[in-house]
């Protein structure tokens, strides 16, 4: 499957660790609900990402980093 985005040339994007997800959310001053809403995700998904029960897709991680940094004063 060479046309799959995570296969082929280059290094695939990595999912963040639960610790990085929580630290980034806290650094942005957001609740889990607000963070999930910011990236159009469900609260339960966010909770599972922070708990380590589910891996956050790299696209959600990138979106969160972009949108949360634009909220900084």
Order of alpha helices (4+ residues) and beta strands (2+ residues): alpha-alpha-alpha-alpha
